[in-house]
Amino acid sequence: MAARGKVTISVDECKGCGLCVESCPPKCLELAEELSPYGVHPARYTGSECTGCGICFYCCPEPGAITVYRLAPPAKKTSTLVAEPVAP
């Protein structure tokens, strides 16, 4: 199944509570091993399997920490219909 979304997490806003990691259905978030400048392990996107559901965004207590992008499939090309005169 192809990814249909993407998540970005602001290291400056994330407090490392892990609520987003626990609530993510496809489990595409994790807590980073390295510490942020604030001394916490911020959440990070693993880079695959995001469905764009937004559950991580809604459960996050920090406004602006998580942004979820829903990726739209490319638009299908439609054929152009040309009206032709009807012969009598």
Stockholm file with secondary structure:
# STOCKHOLM 1.0

chainA/1-88         MAARGKVTISVDECKGCGLCVESCPPKCLELAEELSPYGVHPARYTGSECTGCGICFYCCPEPGAITVYRLAPPAKKTSTLVAEPVAP
#=GR chainA/1-88 SS CCCCEEEEECTTTCCCCCHHHHHCTTCCEEECSSCCTTSSCCEEECSSCCCCCCHHHHHCSSTTSEEEEECCCCCCCCCCCCCCCCCC
#=GC SS_cons        CCCCEEEEECTTTCCCCCHHHHHCTTCCEEECSSCCTTSSCCEEECSSCCCCCCHHHHHCSSTTSEEEEECCCCCCCCCCCCCCCCCC
//
